[in-house]
């Protein structure tokens, strides 16, 4: 099709999607350029080969869990994404906001459109990890 229909996005103009993931040192670790403008971010991500195989969390001998990314509302909830609660901006520093951001989104236990049981289980594993052995010092300074 030479009309460019696949690049026509919901904002009524042509676009090509650039999706990138950076690590905690602001270095790009994955870049995807050239996806169709009409495709949603979560679909592009699901088609990528970004995430490696599951493994145990550092400092634990527990079961293997999937690698996850912290995303925003552009991405559908799934086993590969966690995000801040209630759309609060990350810059919030009050006790309530810090607690909300530190808590991963609640997922309905059986809804396949919101991640399903396995995503809920993954959320629970990460919640317990970051409240225990995986606690990070900077988080405590924000409370």
ChimeraX attribute file (.defattr): number of C-alpha atoms within 10 A of each C-alpha:
attribute: neighborCount
match mode: 1-to-1
recipient: residues
	/A:1	5
	/A:2	5
	/A:3	7
	/A:4	11
	/A:5	12
	/A:6	16
	/A:7	19
	/A:8	17
	/A:9	17
	/A:10	12
	/A:11	9
	/A:12	9
	/A:13	10
	/A:14	15
	/A:15	18
	/A:16	16
	/A:17	18
	/A:18	14
	/A:19	14
	/A:20	12
	/A:21	13
	/A:22	11
	/A:23	9
	/A:24	6
	/A:25	6
	/A:26	8
	/A:27	9
	/A:28	11
	/A:29	10
	/A:30	14
	/A:31	12
	/A:32	14
	/A:33	10
	/A:34	11
	/A:35	17
	/A:36	19
	/A:37	21
	/A:38	19
	/A:39	16
	/A:40	16
	/A:41	16
	/A:42	17
	/A:43	11
	/A:44	16
	/A:45	16
	/A:46	14
	/A:47	8
	/A:48	12
	/A:49	8
	/A:50	14
	/A:51	14
	/A:52	9
	/A:53	9
	/A:54	12
	/A:55	13
	/A:56	13
	/A:57	18
	/A:58	10
	/A:59	9
	/A:60	11
	/A:61	9
	/A:62	11
	/A:63	10
	/A:64	13
	/A:65	17
	/A:66	17
	/A:67	17
	/A:68	18
	/A:69	13
	/A:70	11
	/A:71	15
	/A:72	14
	/A:73	13
	/A:74	9
	/A:75	19
	/A:76	19
	/A:77	23
	/A:78	22
	/A:79	21
	/A:80	20
	/A:81	22
	/A:82	24
	/A:83	19
	/A:84	21
	/A:85	18
	/A:86	11
	/A:87	11
	/A:88	12
	/A:89	11
	/A:90	10
	/A:91	9
	/A:92	13
	/A:93	14
	/A:94	11
	/A:95	11
	/A:96	11
	/A:97	20
	/A:98	19
	/A:99	16
	/A:100	17
	/A:101	21
	/A:102	16
	/A:103	20
	/A:104	19
	/A:105	19
	/A:106	14
	/A:107	20
	/A:108	14
	/A:109	14
	/A:110	13
	/A:111	12
	/A:112	14
	/A:113	10
	/A:114	17
	/A:115	21
	/A:116	17
	/A:117	17
	/A:118	15
	/A:119	25
	/A:120	22
	/A:121	16
	/A:122	21
	/A:123	24
	/A:124	16
	/A:125	15
	/A:126	18
	/A:127	16
	/A:128	13
	/A:129	16
	/A:130	14
	/A:131	12
	/A:132	10
	/A:133	12
	/A:134	15
	/A:135	12
	/A:136	11
	/A:137	8
	/A:138	8
	/A:139	12
	/A:140	9
	/A:141	8
	/A:142	13
	/A:143	12
